[in-house]
Amino acid sequence: MQLLIPVAFGQEQATKRQLQTLGFEKAPAENGRIELTGDWQAIARLNVFLRSGERVLIRLARFRAETFDELYDGVYAIEWERWLALDSKILMDGKSVQSKLVAVKAAGGVAKKAIIRRLSDKIRSGRKTFTETGARSIIGVSIFKDEVTVTLDTSGDGLHKRGYRSLAYSAPLKETLAAGLIDSSFYNPDRDMEKPFADPFCGSGTLPIEAAMKALKIAPGANRAFDFEAWACAPKTAISLAREEARDGVLRTAKPCIFASDISPEAVSIAKYHAKRAGVDKAVRFQIADARAFTCAQKYGVLISNPPYGERLSDTSAVQKLMREFGQTFRSLPDWNAYILTSLPDFERYFGKRADKKKKLFNANLPCGFYEYFGKPPKDER
Ligand SMILES: C[S@@+](CC[C@H](N)C(=O)[O-])C[C@H]1O[C@@H](n2cnc3c(N)ncnc32)[C@H](O)[C@@H]1O
């Protein structure tokens, strides 16, 4: 099958690296998605193990359509009887960019009509009404420059929904973004389990929890369900084998060195709760603390944080002051690497140091900078 993995802007390289680790070498990235081929076992493994892709789609067809008739014919030509059942709950999802068919909702309606017609012609001739009481199938119709791509979403809920984060606290990071940021940092517990990781603005705990899951090799999708599991066309063994592989891979006795703190006692208690649900509570040391007092006895650590943004005008000067003071704190750890995700304009000026590298990213549609500061490496790595 042709598979597509949508990835957030700026996350392509981190996701490609994860794919390579999973054994998917040929996976070119284009227009915010990665393409690869695979069978049901590959689909199950991708859903269970991928840390920063958004979902796993099967590409069913690609064709040109400038009119609704062409769209209808192209969708009708797909062998829907192979993928769907008579009672499938069909949800349409779509987008259109630089194309003649601009009305996305109408295009979805036409595509759904073609699907139902095909099912009624091929599975039970003449049947017009469908109860849609069965398993959910999300069909994507995305049109780019008049080229239609029709997909079937094997994940269902986005892959960021790991299942551990049930409580909200102040602008949490999407889990897939957090995992991508960690993967593009120097935090590499495979090589050095003892290397310290810290998030002194941990909020609901996403970054330290994702770091701990990476260190302990806990598969992000091991404890949730995916839409394809309920489909008759997918062999049941695929997901059970992937879950078994995930269970066998966990490093149960490993002891990573992960620190998480926040000035808010409520945030820390929520983060602890989430860590317990993710099975990493013993791997993360939580503390209620002001980031401006952050210090660590261990050297060569990795700090990744998204501090408060100060989006409201009244907060901006407080955040600028906080970043200035936090920048001073960070300079007392010259061998640490810091990675800061923020939408604060002129961040480097307040932090007091020009970043060694910076990337543009989006956090919940908000344009942000990801500022990377590299500490003095140990002698043997210099
Ligand atoms: C944008 S949120 C972090 C969200 C987090 N990454 C998550 O996924 O939930 C910023 C956090 O910084 C915390 N904070 C604000 N000022 C702080 C300070 N001086 N020291 C430590 N934490 C602070 C807030 O309580 C808030 O939880």
The ligand as an SDF file (V2000), in Angstrom:
LIG
                    3D

 27 29  0  0  0  0  0  0  0  0999 V2000
    3.5980   27.4250   27.9900 C   0  0  0  0  0  0  0  0  0  0  0  0
    3.5420   26.6530   29.5400 S   0  0  0  0  0  0  0  0  0  0  0  0
    4.4480   25.1770   29.3290 C   0  0  0  0  0  0  0  0  0  0  0  0
    3.5790   24.1000   28.7470 C   0  0  0  0  0  0  0  0  0  0  0  0
    4.2030   22.7240   28.7730 C   0  0  0  0  0  0  0  0  0  0  0  0
    5.2910   22.5890   27.8510 N   0  0  0  0  0  0  0  0  0  0  0  0
    3.1370   21.6600   28.5070 C   0  0  0  0  0  0  0  0  0  0  0  0
    3.2370   20.9470   27.4870 O   0  0  0  0  0  0  0  0  0  0  0  0
    2.2000   21.5590   29.2810 O   0  0  0  0  0  0  0  0  0  0  0  0
    4.6270   27.6300   30.5050 C   0  0  0  0  0  0  0  0  0  0  0  0
    4.7540   27.1980   31.9580 C   0  0  0  0  0  0  0  0  0  0  0  0
    5.7230   28.0210   32.6020 O   0  0  0  0  0  0  0  0  0  0  0  0
    5.3660   28.1330   33.9660 C   0  0  0  0  0  0  0  0  0  0  0  0
    6.0980   29.2730   34.5550 N   0  0  0  0  0  0  0  0  0  0  0  0
    5.8340   30.6030   34.4460 C   0  0  0  0  0  0  0  0  0  0  0  0
    6.7790   31.3070   35.1130 N   0  0  0  0  0  0  0  0  0  0  0  0
    7.6520   30.4290   35.6340 C   0  0  0  0  0  0  0  0  0  0  0  0
    8.8560   30.5380   36.3950 C   0  0  0  0  0  0  0  0  0  0  0  0
    9.3640   31.7110   36.7650 N   0  0  0  0  0  0  0  0  0  0  0  0
    9.4980   29.3900   36.7330 N   0  0  0  0  0  0  0  0  0  0  0  0
    9.0160   28.1800   36.3770 C   0  0  0  0  0  0  0  0  0  0  0  0
    7.8810   28.0130   35.6580 N   0  0  0  0  0  0  0  0  0  0  0  0
    7.2110   29.1280   35.2790 C   0  0  0  0  0  0  0  0  0  0  0  0
    3.8570   28.2630   33.9390 C   0  0  0  0  0  0  0  0  0  0  0  0
    3.3160   27.8900   35.1980 O   0  0  0  0  0  0  0  0  0  0  0  0
    3.4830   27.3010   32.7850 C   0  0  0  0  0  0  0  0  0  0  0  0
    3.1720   26.0410   33.2940 O   0  0  0  0  0  0  0  0  0  0  0  0
  1  2  1  0
  2  3  1  0
  2 10  1  0
  3  4  1  0
  4  5  1  0
  5  6  1  0
  5  7  1  0
  7  8  2  0
  7  9  1  0
 10 11  1  0
 11 12  1  0
 11 26  1  0
 12 13  1  0
 13 14  1  0
 13 24  1  0
 14 15  1  0
 14 23  1  0
 15 16  2  0
 16 17  1  0
 17 18  1  0
 17 23  2  0
 18 19  1  0
 18 20  2  0
 20 21  1  0
 21 22  2  0
 22 23  1  0
 24 25  1  0
 24 26  1  0
 26 27  1  0
M  CHG  2   2   1   9  -1
M  END
$$$$
